[in-house]
Amino acid sequence: MISSFGAATFHFIINPLSAYLFSPLLMIGTVLIATMIGTAGTGRIQISENIKE
């Protein structure tokens, strides 16, 4: 069905530098930033106040 639109075959070209270096670094950086934002307020939590509630 796709060949009727003119795309009979697909040739994927993989850029090794992007696939094996930039993408993993971007994912690691995103996870680290999200973790830092998510855990930024944990030092201000008083356990004794939360137990009372």
PDBQT receptor file of N, H, CA, C and O in Angstrom, charges set to zero:
ATOM      1  N   MET A   1       0.815  -1.183   0.000  1.00  0.00    +0.000 N 
ATOM      2  CA  MET A   1       0.000   0.000   0.000  1.00  0.00    +0.000 C 
ATOM      3  C   MET A   1       0.867   1.259   0.000  1.00  0.00    +0.000 C 
ATOM      4  O   MET A   1       0.548   2.238  -0.675  1.00  0.00    +0.000 OA
ATOM      5  N   ILE A   2       1.950   1.229   0.751  1.00  0.00    +0.000 N 
ATOM      6  H   ILE A   2       2.209   0.434   1.299  1.00  0.00    +0.000 HD
ATOM      7  CA  ILE A   2       2.832   2.401   0.782  1.00  0.00    +0.000 C 
ATOM      8  C   ILE A   2       3.527   2.587  -0.562  1.00  0.00    +0.000 C 
ATOM      9  O   ILE A   2       3.798   3.719  -0.963  1.00  0.00    +0.000 OA
ATOM     10  N   SER A   3       3.816   1.500  -1.257  1.00  0.00    +0.000 N 
ATOM     11  H   SER A   3       3.596   0.580  -0.931  1.00  0.00    +0.000 HD
ATOM     12  CA  SER A   3       4.485   1.622  -2.552  1.00  0.00    +0.000 C 
ATOM     13  C   SER A   3       3.601   2.327  -3.580  1.00  0.00    +0.000 C 
ATOM     14  O   SER A   3       4.121   2.883  -4.547  1.00  0.00    +0.000 OA
ATOM     15  N   SER A   4       2.293   2.319  -3.397  1.00  0.00    +0.000 N 
ATOM     16  H   SER A   4       1.870   1.868  -2.611  1.00  0.00    +0.000 HD
ATOM     17  CA  SER A   4       1.421   3.037  -4.331  1.00  0.00    +0.000 C 
ATOM     18  C   SER A   4       1.575   4.549  -4.188  1.00  0.00    +0.000 C 
ATOM     19  O   SER A   4       1.213   5.294  -5.100  1.00  0.00    +0.000 OA
ATOM     20  N   PHE A   5       2.108   5.013  -3.053  1.00  0.00    +0.000 N 
ATOM     21  H   PHE A   5       2.402   4.408  -2.313  1.00  0.00    +0.000 HD
ATOM     22  CA  PHE A   5       2.369   6.445  -2.861  1.00  0.00    +0.000 C 
ATOM     23  C   PHE A   5       3.756   6.841  -3.336  1.00  0.00    +0.000 C 
ATOM     24  O   PHE A   5       4.104   8.022  -3.304  1.00  0.00    +0.000 OA
ATOM     25  N   GLY A   6       4.554   5.879  -3.775  1.00  0.00    +0.000 N 
ATOM     26  H   GLY A   6       4.271   4.920  -3.801  1.00  0.00    +0.000 HD
ATOM     27  CA  GLY A   6       5.875   6.184  -4.299  1.00  0.00    +0.000 C 
ATOM     28  C   GLY A   6       7.009   5.837  -3.358  1.00  0.00    +0.000 C 
ATOM     29  O   GLY A   6       8.167   6.068  -3.707  1.00  0.00    +0.000 OA
ATOM     30  N   ALA A   7       6.743   5.311  -2.218  1.00  0.00    +0.000 N 
ATOM     31  H   ALA A   7       5.802   5.123  -1.935  1.00  0.00    +0.000 HD
ATOM     32  CA  ALA A   7       7.790   4.941  -1.268  1.00  0.00    +0.000 C 
ATOM     33  C   ALA A   7       7.881   3.418  -1.213  1.00  0.00    +0.000 C 
ATOM     34  O   ALA A   7       7.324   2.785  -0.315  1.00  0.00    +0.000 OA
ATOM     35  N   ALA A   8       8.581   2.845  -2.172  1.00  0.00    +0.000 N 
ATOM     36  H   ALA A   8       9.033   3.359  -2.901  1.00  0.00    +0.000 HD
ATOM     37  CA  ALA A   8       8.666   1.391  -2.245  1.00  0.00    +0.000 C 
ATOM     38  C   ALA A   8       9.608   0.825  -1.189  1.00  0.00    +0.000 C 
ATOM     39  O   ALA A   8       9.334  -0.234  -0.623  1.00  0.00    +0.000 OA
ATOM     40  N   THR A   9      10.711   1.514  -0.918  1.00  0.00    +0.000 N 
ATOM     41  H   THR A   9      10.934   2.373  -1.378  1.00  0.00    +0.000 HD
ATOM     42  CA  THR A   9      11.665   1.034   0.080  1.00  0.00    +0.000 C 
ATOM     43  C   THR A   9      12.095   2.181   0.980  1.00  0.00    +0.000 C 
ATOM     44  O   THR A   9      12.010   3.353   0.615  1.00  0.00    +0.000 OA
ATOM     45  N   PHE A  10      12.551   1.815   2.148  1.00  0.00    +0.000 N 
ATOM     46  H   PHE A  10      12.620   0.862   2.445  1.00  0.00    +0.000 HD
ATOM     47  CA  PHE A  10      13.068   2.793   3.103  1.00  0.00    +0.000 C 
ATOM     48  C   PHE A  10      14.523   2.475   3.392  1.00  0.00    +0.000 C 
ATOM     49  O   PHE A  10      14.882   1.315   3.595  1.00  0.00    +0.000 OA
ATOM     50  N   HIS A  11      15.353   3.490   3.412  1.00  0.00    +0.000 N 
ATOM     51  H   HIS A  11      15.062   4.432   3.247  1.00  0.00    +0.000 HD
ATOM     52  CA  HIS A  11      16.761   3.329   3.776  1.00  0.00    +0.000 C 
ATOM     53  C   HIS A  11      17.025   4.260   4.952  1.00  0.00    +0.000 C 
ATOM     54  O   HIS A  11      17.005   5.482   4.807  1.00  0.00    +0.000 OA
ATOM     55  N   PHE A  12      17.272   3.671   6.116  1.00  0.00    +0.000 N 
ATOM     56  H   PHE A  12      17.288   2.678   6.235  1.00  0.00    +0.000 HD
ATOM     57  CA  PHE A  12      17.525   4.459   7.310  1.00  0.00    +0.000 C 
ATOM     58  C   PHE A  12      19.023   4.686   7.449  1.00  0.00    +0.000 C 
ATOM     59  O   PHE A  12      19.813   3.746   7.366  1.00  0.00    +0.000 OA
ATOM     60  N   ILE A  13      19.402   5.924   7.659  1.00  0.00    +0.000 N 
ATOM     61  H   ILE A  13      18.760   6.687   7.726  1.00  0.00    +0.000 HD
ATOM     62  CA  ILE A  13      20.796   6.275   7.861  1.00  0.00    +0.000 C 
ATOM     63  C   ILE A  13      20.967   6.665   9.324  1.00  0.00    +0.000 C 
ATOM     64  O   ILE A  13      20.332   7.603   9.805  1.00  0.00    +0.000 OA
ATOM     65  N   ILE A  14      21.825   5.942  10.021  1.00  0.00    +0.000 N 
ATOM     66  H   ILE A  14      22.341   5.180   9.630  1.00  0.00    +0.000 HD
ATOM     67  CA  ILE A  14      22.029   6.171  11.442  1.00  0.00    +0.000 C 
ATOM     68  C   ILE A  14      23.298   6.985  11.628  1.00  0.00    +0.000 C 
ATOM     69  O   ILE A  14      24.364   6.627  11.126  1.00  0.00    +0.000 OA
ATOM     70  N   ASN A  15      23.166   8.083  12.357  1.00  0.00    +0.000 N 
ATOM     71  H   ASN A  15      22.301   8.374  12.765  1.00  0.00    +0.000 HD
ATOM     72  CA  ASN A  15      24.320   8.884  12.714  1.00  0.00    +0.000 C 
ATOM     73  C   ASN A  15      24.836   8.357  14.052  1.00  0.00    +0.000 C 
ATOM     74  O   ASN A  15      24.196   8.573  15.081  1.00  0.00    +0.000 OA
ATOM     75  N   PRO A  16      25.986   7.666  14.059  1.00  0.00    +0.000 N 
ATOM     76  CA  PRO A  16      26.465   7.043  15.297  1.00  0.00    +0.000 C 
ATOM     77  C   PRO A  16      26.735   8.050  16.416  1.00  0.00    +0.000 C 
ATOM     78  O   PRO A  16      26.486   7.754  17.584  1.00  0.00    +0.000 OA
ATOM     79  N   LEU A  17      27.233   9.216  16.076  1.00  0.00    +0.000 N 
ATOM     80  H   LEU A  17      27.435   9.457  15.126  1.00  0.00    +0.000 HD
ATOM     81  CA  LEU A  17      27.529  10.216  17.092  1.00  0.00    +0.000 C 
ATOM     82  C   LEU A  17      26.255  10.662  17.790  1.00  0.00    +0.000 C 
ATOM     83  O   LEU A  17      26.233  10.812  19.011  1.00  0.00    +0.000 OA
ATOM     84  N   SER A  18      25.216  10.869  17.037  1.00  0.00    +0.000 N 
ATOM     85  H   SER A  18      25.234  10.747  16.045  1.00  0.00    +0.000 HD
ATOM     86  CA  SER A  18      23.945  11.286  17.619  1.00  0.00    +0.000 C 
ATOM     87  C   SER A  18      23.269  10.136  18.354  1.00  0.00    +0.000 C 
ATOM     88  O   SER A  18      22.724  10.329  19.440  1.00  0.00    +0.000 OA
ATOM     89  N   ALA A  19      23.301   8.955  17.774  1.00  0.00    +0.000 N 
ATOM     90  H   ALA A  19      23.745   8.799  16.892  1.00  0.00    +0.000 HD
ATOM     91  CA  ALA A  19      22.580   7.819  18.341  1.00  0.00    +0.000 C 
ATOM     92  C   ALA A  19      23.227   7.285  19.615  1.00  0.00    +0.000 C 
ATOM     93  O   ALA A  19      22.528   6.861  20.535  1.00  0.00    +0.000 OA
ATOM     94  N   TYR A  20      24.552   7.304  19.675  1.00  0.00    +0.000 N 
ATOM     95  H   TYR A  20      25.121   7.648  18.928  1.00  0.00    +0.000 HD
ATOM     96  CA  TYR A  20      25.239   6.667  20.792  1.00  0.00    +0.000 C 
ATOM     97  C   TYR A  20      25.877   7.642  21.771  1.00  0.00    +0.000 C 
ATOM     98  O   TYR A  20      26.389   7.216  22.806  1.00  0.00    +0.000 OA
ATOM     99  N   LEU A  21      25.860   8.946  21.473  1.00  0.00    +0.000 N 
ATOM    100  H   LEU A  21      25.444   9.292  20.632  1.00  0.00    +0.000 HD
ATOM    101  CA  LEU A  21      26.459   9.903  22.391  1.00  0.00    +0.000 C 
ATOM    102  C   LEU A  21      25.473  10.984  22.814  1.00  0.00    +0.000 C 
ATOM    103  O   LEU A  21      25.208  11.146  24.006  1.00  0.00    +0.000 OA
ATOM    104  N   PHE A  22      24.928  11.726  21.852  1.00  0.00    +0.000 N 
ATOM    105  H   PHE A  22      25.143  11.595  20.884  1.00  0.00    +0.000 HD
ATOM    106  CA  PHE A  22      24.075  12.862  22.182  1.00  0.00    +0.000 C 
ATOM    107  C   PHE A  22      22.730  12.440  22.782  1.00  0.00    +0.000 C 
ATOM    108  O   PHE A  22      22.281  13.031  23.764  1.00  0.00    +0.000 OA
ATOM    109  N   SER A  23      22.107  11.457  22.216  1.00  0.00    +0.000 N 
ATOM    110  H   SER A  23      22.472  10.977  21.418  1.00  0.00    +0.000 HD
ATOM    111  CA  SER A  23      20.798  11.025  22.726  1.00  0.00    +0.000 C 
ATOM    112  C   SER A  23      20.881  10.469  24.143  1.00  0.00    +0.000 C 
ATOM    113  O   SER A  23      20.069  10.863  24.981  1.00  0.00    +0.000 OA
ATOM    114  N   PRO A  24      21.822   9.570  24.460  1.00  0.00    +0.000 N 
ATOM    115  CA  PRO A  24      21.917   9.109  25.852  1.00  0.00    +0.000 C 
ATOM    116  C   PRO A  24      22.277  10.228  26.826  1.00  0.00    +0.000 C 
ATOM    117  O   PRO A  24      21.748  10.271  27.936  1.00  0.00    +0.000 OA
ATOM    118  N   LEU A  25      23.170  11.136  26.425  1.00  0.00    +0.000 N 
ATOM    119  H   LEU A  25      23.600  11.102  25.523  1.00  0.00    +0.000 HD
ATOM    120  CA  LEU A  25      23.521  12.250  27.307  1.00  0.00    +0.000 C 
ATOM    121  C   LEU A  25      22.327  13.158  27.546  1.00  0.00    +0.000 C 
ATOM    122  O   LEU A  25      22.137  13.658  28.655  1.00  0.00    +0.000 OA
ATOM    123  N   LEU A  26      21.526  13.372  26.523  1.00  0.00    +0.000 N 
ATOM    124  H   LEU A  26      21.680  12.966  25.623  1.00  0.00    +0.000 HD
ATOM    125  CA  LEU A  26      20.329  14.197  26.676  1.00  0.00    +0.000 C 
ATOM    126  C   LEU A  26      19.327  13.527  27.609  1.00  0.00    +0.000 C 
ATOM    127  O   LEU A  26      18.712  14.197  28.438  1.00  0.00    +0.000 OA
ATOM    128  N   MET A  27      19.158  12.224  27.485  1.00  0.00    +0.000 N 
ATOM    129  H   MET A  27      19.657  11.679  26.812  1.00  0.00    +0.000 HD
ATOM    130  CA  MET A  27      18.238  11.504  28.368  1.00  0.00    +0.000 C 
ATOM    131  C   MET A  27      18.734  11.514  29.811  1.00  0.00    +0.000 C 
ATOM    132  O   MET A  27      17.939  11.714  30.729  1.00  0.00    +0.000 OA
ATOM    133  N   ILE A  28      20.030  11.302  30.027  1.00  0.00    +0.000 N 
ATOM    134  H   ILE A  28      20.675  11.140  29.281  1.00  0.00    +0.000 HD
ATOM    135  CA  ILE A  28      20.588  11.320  31.379  1.00  0.00    +0.000 C 
ATOM    136  C   ILE A  28      20.436  12.706  31.991  1.00  0.00    +0.000 C 
ATOM    137  O   ILE A  28      20.058  12.837  33.155  1.00  0.00    +0.000 OA
ATOM    138  N   GLY A  29      20.730  13.738  31.208  1.00  0.00    +0.000 N 
ATOM    139  H   GLY A  29      21.038  13.632  30.263  1.00  0.00    +0.000 HD
ATOM    140  CA  GLY A  29      20.583  15.107  31.706  1.00  0.00    +0.000 C 
ATOM    141  C   GLY A  29      19.151  15.440  32.065  1.00  0.00    +0.000 C 
ATOM    142  O   GLY A  29      18.900  16.088  33.081  1.00  0.00    +0.000 OA
ATOM    143  N   THR A  30      18.213  15.007  31.246  1.00  0.00    +0.000 N 
ATOM    144  H   THR A  30      18.417  14.481  30.421  1.00  0.00    +0.000 HD
ATOM    145  CA  THR A  30      16.800  15.261  31.519  1.00  0.00    +0.000 C 
ATOM    146  C   THR A  30      16.353  14.560  32.798  1.00  0.00    +0.000 C 
ATOM    147  O   THR A  30      15.625  15.147  33.598  1.00  0.00    +0.000 OA
ATOM    148  N   VAL A  31      16.773  13.332  32.999  1.00  0.00    +0.000 N 
ATOM    149  H   VAL A  31      17.365  12.856  32.349  1.00  0.00    +0.000 HD
ATOM    150  CA  VAL A  31      16.409  12.596  34.209  1.00  0.00    +0.000 C 
ATOM    151  C   VAL A  31      17.027  13.253  35.442  1.00  0.00    +0.000 C 
ATOM    152  O   VAL A  31      16.369  13.361  36.477  1.00  0.00    +0.000 OA
ATOM    153  N   LEU A  32      18.271  13.691  35.344  1.00  0.00    +0.000 N 
ATOM    154  H   LEU A  32      18.806  13.604  34.503  1.00  0.00    +0.000 HD
ATOM    155  CA  LEU A  32      18.912  14.340  36.485  1.00  0.00    +0.000 C 
ATOM    156  C   LEU A  32      18.216  15.640  36.853  1.00  0.00    +0.000 C 
ATOM    157  O   LEU A  32      17.992  15.913  38.033  1.00  0.00    +0.000 OA
ATOM    158  N   ILE A  33      17.876  16.440  35.861  1.00  0.00    +0.000 N 
ATOM    159  H   ILE A  33      18.058  16.219  34.903  1.00  0.00    +0.000 HD
ATOM    160  CA  ILE A  33      17.186  17.704  36.124  1.00  0.00    +0.000 C 
ATOM    161  C   ILE A  33      15.805  17.448  36.730  1.00  0.00    +0.000 C 
ATOM    162  O   ILE A  33      15.412  18.124  37.681  1.00  0.00    +0.000 OA
ATOM    163  N   ALA A  34      15.071  16.482  36.187  1.00  0.00    +0.000 N 
ATOM    164  H   ALA A  34      15.391  15.933  35.414  1.00  0.00    +0.000 HD
ATOM    165  CA  ALA A  34      13.743  16.167  36.724  1.00  0.00    +0.000 C 
ATOM    166  C   ALA A  34      13.841  15.642  38.150  1.00  0.00    +0.000 C 
ATOM    167  O   ALA A  34      12.988  15.957  38.981  1.00  0.00    +0.000 OA
ATOM    168  N   THR A  35      14.860  14.853  38.446  1.00  0.00    +0.000 N 
ATOM    169  H   THR A  35      15.553  14.597  37.772  1.00  0.00    +0.000 HD
ATOM    170  CA  THR A  35      15.056  14.335  39.802  1.00  0.00    +0.000 C 
ATOM    171  C   THR A  35      15.396  15.455  40.767  1.00  0.00    +0.000 C 
ATOM    172  O   THR A  35      14.887  15.488  41.888  1.00  0.00    +0.000 OA
ATOM    173  N   MET A  36      16.246  16.366  40.347  1.00  0.00    +0.000 N 
ATOM    174  H   MET A  36      16.660  16.339  39.437  1.00  0.00    +0.000 HD
ATOM    175  CA  MET A  36      16.613  17.491  41.210  1.00  0.00    +0.000 C 
ATOM    176  C   MET A  36      15.405  18.379  41.494  1.00  0.00    +0.000 C 
ATOM    177  O   MET A  36      15.225  18.834  42.623  1.00  0.00    +0.000 OA
ATOM    178  N   ILE A  37      14.586  18.625  40.490  1.00  0.00    +0.000 N 
ATOM    179  H   ILE A  37      14.733  18.254  39.573  1.00  0.00    +0.000 HD
ATOM    180  CA  ILE A  37      13.388  19.445  40.691  1.00  0.00    +0.000 C 
ATOM    181  C   ILE A  37      12.397  18.717  41.596  1.00  0.00    +0.000 C 
ATOM    182  O   ILE A  37      11.790  19.333  42.472  1.00  0.00    +0.000 OA
ATOM    183  N   GLY A  38      12.231  17.427  41.393  1.00  0.00    +0.000 N 
ATOM    184  H   GLY A  38      12.724  16.926  40.681  1.00  0.00    +0.000 HD
ATOM    185  CA  GLY A  38      11.268  16.657  42.178  1.00  0.00    +0.000 C 
ATOM    186  C   GLY A  38      11.664  16.485  43.625  1.00  0.00    +0.000 C 
ATOM    187  O   GLY A  38      10.795  16.363  44.489  1.00  0.00    +0.000 OA
ATOM    188  N   THR A  39      12.956  16.473  43.914  1.00  0.00    +0.000 N 
ATOM    189  H   THR A  39      13.662  16.573  43.213  1.00  0.00    +0.000 HD
ATOM    190  CA  THR A  39      13.405  16.256  45.289  1.00  0.00    +0.000 C 
ATOM    191  C   THR A  39      13.914  17.524  45.954  1.00  0.00    +0.000 C 
ATOM    192  O   THR A  39      14.513  17.454  47.027  1.00  0.00    +0.000 OA
ATOM    193  N   ALA A  40      13.696  18.663  45.354  1.00  0.00    +0.000 N 
ATOM    194  H   ALA A  40      13.210  18.720  44.482  1.00  0.00    +0.000 HD
ATOM    195  CA  ALA A  40      14.223  19.918  45.895  1.00  0.00    +0.000 C 
ATOM    196  C   ALA A  40      13.597  20.278  47.236  1.00  0.00    +0.000 C 
ATOM    197  O   ALA A  40      14.280  20.838  48.094  1.00  0.00    +0.000 OA
ATOM    198  N   GLY A  41      12.343  19.980  47.436  1.00  0.00    +0.000 N 
ATOM    199  H   GLY A  41      11.789  19.525  46.739  1.00  0.00    +0.000 HD
ATOM    200  CA  GLY A  41      11.660  20.378  48.663  1.00  0.00    +0.000 C 
ATOM    201  C   GLY A  41      11.664  19.344  49.765  1.00  0.00    +0.000 C 
ATOM    202  O   GLY A  41      11.025  19.561  50.794  1.00  0.00    +0.000 OA
ATOM    203  N   THR A  42      12.347  18.242  49.601  1.00  0.00    +0.000 N 
ATOM    204  H   THR A  42      12.867  18.066  48.765  1.00  0.00    +0.000 HD
ATOM    205  CA  THR A  42      12.282  17.189  50.615  1.00  0.00    +0.000 C 
ATOM    206  C   THR A  42      13.004  17.564  51.896  1.00  0.00    +0.000 C 
ATOM    207  O   THR A  42      12.690  17.002  52.945  1.00  0.00    +0.000 OA
ATOM    208  N   GLY A  43      13.945  18.476  51.862  1.00  0.00    +0.000 N 
ATOM    209  H   GLY A  43      14.200  18.933  51.009  1.00  0.00    +0.000 HD
ATOM    210  CA  GLY A  43      14.656  18.874  53.070  1.00  0.00    +0.000 C 
ATOM    211  C   GLY A  43      13.804  19.698  54.011  1.00  0.00    +0.000 C 
ATOM    212  O   GLY A  43      14.115  19.794  55.199  1.00  0.00    +0.000 OA
ATOM    213  N   ARG A  44      12.749  20.287  53.514  1.00  0.00    +0.000 N 
ATOM    214  H   ARG A  44      12.496  20.209  52.550  1.00  0.00    +0.000 HD
ATOM    215  CA  ARG A  44      11.884  21.139  54.330  1.00  0.00    +0.000 C 
ATOM    216  C   ARG A  44      10.745  20.375  54.993  1.00  0.00    +0.000 C 
ATOM    217  O   ARG A  44       9.983  20.964  55.760  1.00  0.00    +0.000 OA
ATOM    218  N   ILE A  45      10.611  19.101  54.723  1.00  0.00    +0.000 N 
ATOM    219  H   ILE A  45      11.230  18.623  54.100  1.00  0.00    +0.000 HD
ATOM    220  CA  ILE A  45       9.515  18.318  55.294  1.00  0.00    +0.000 C 
ATOM    221  C   ILE A  45       9.862  17.934  56.717  1.00  0.00    +0.000 C 
ATOM    222  O   ILE A  45      10.922  17.365  56.976  1.00  0.00    +0.000 OA
ATOM    223  N   GLN A  46       8.957  18.249  57.644  1.00  0.00    +0.000 N 
ATOM    224  H   GLN A  46       8.096  18.711  57.433  1.00  0.00    +0.000 HD
ATOM    225  CA  GLN A  46       9.128  17.873  59.042  1.00  0.00    +0.000 C 
ATOM    226  C   GLN A  46       8.355  16.583  59.286  1.00  0.00    +0.000 C 
ATOM    227  O   GLN A  46       7.130  16.552  59.166  1.00  0.00    +0.000 OA
ATOM    228  N   ILE A  47       9.066  15.535  59.623  1.00  0.00    +0.000 N 
ATOM    229  H   ILE A  47      10.061  15.559  59.720  1.00  0.00    +0.000 HD
ATOM    230  CA  ILE A  47       8.433  14.225  59.808  1.00  0.00    +0.000 C 
ATOM    231  C   ILE A  47       7.431  14.271  60.958  1.00  0.00    +0.000 C 
ATOM    232  O   ILE A  47       6.350  13.690  60.859  1.00  0.00    +0.000 OA
ATOM    233  N   SER A  48       7.772  14.944  62.027  1.00  0.00    +0.000 N 
ATOM    234  H   SER A  48       8.650  15.416  62.108  1.00  0.00    +0.000 HD
ATOM    235  CA  SER A  48       6.870  14.993  63.190  1.00  0.00    +0.000 C 
ATOM    236  C   SER A  48       5.567  15.704  62.845  1.00  0.00    +0.000 C 
ATOM    237  O   SER A  48       4.514  15.325  63.358  1.00  0.00    +0.000 OA
ATOM    238  N   GLU A  49       5.607  16.722  61.993  1.00  0.00    +0.000 N 
ATOM    239  H   GLU A  49       6.463  17.030  61.576  1.00  0.00    +0.000 HD
ATOM    240  CA  GLU A  49       4.380  17.413  61.592  1.00  0.00    +0.000 C 
ATOM    241  C   GLU A  49       3.527  16.527  60.696  1.00  0.00    +0.000 C 
ATOM    242  O   GLU A  49       2.299  16.574  60.781  1.00  0.00    +0.000 OA
ATOM    243  N   ASN A  50       4.134  15.735  59.854  1.00  0.00    +0.000 N 
ATOM    244  H   ASN A  50       5.130  15.696  59.785  1.00  0.00    +0.000 HD
ATOM    245  CA  ASN A  50       3.373  14.860  58.964  1.00  0.00    +0.000 C 
ATOM    246  C   ASN A  50       2.770  13.677  59.717  1.00  0.00    +0.000 C 
ATOM    247  O   ASN A  50       1.726  13.162  59.317  1.00  0.00    +0.000 OA
ATOM    248  N   ILE A  51       3.409  13.242  60.797  1.00  0.00    +0.000 N 
ATOM    249  H   ILE A  51       4.257  13.661  61.122  1.00  0.00    +0.000 HD
ATOM    250  CA  ILE A  51       2.856  12.143  61.586  1.00  0.00    +0.000 C 
ATOM    251  C   ILE A  51       1.581  12.605  62.315  1.00  0.00    +0.000 C 
ATOM    252  O   ILE A  51       0.639  11.828  62.467  1.00  0.00    +0.000 OA
ATOM    253  N   LYS A  52       1.557  13.852  62.759  1.00  0.00    +0.000 N 
ATOM    254  H   LYS A  52       2.323  14.483  62.635  1.00  0.00    +0.000 HD
ATOM    255  CA  LYS A  52       0.409  14.376  63.490  1.00  0.00    +0.000 C 
ATOM    256  C   LYS A  52      -0.839  14.469  62.612  1.00  0.00    +0.000 C 
ATOM    257  O   LYS A  52      -1.960  14.364  63.110  1.00  0.00    +0.000 OA
ATOM    258  N   GLU A  53      -0.646  14.664  61.319  1.00  0.00    +0.000 N 
ATOM    259  H   GLU A  53       0.264  14.750  60.914  1.00  0.00    +0.000 HD
ATOM    260  CA  GLU A  53      -1.800  14.864  60.426  1.00  0.00    +0.000 C 
ATOM    261  C   GLU A  53      -2.469  13.612  60.095  1.00  0.00    +0.000 C 
ATOM    262  O   GLU A  53      -3.453  13.614  59.357  1.00  0.00    +0.000 OA
TER     263      GLU A  53
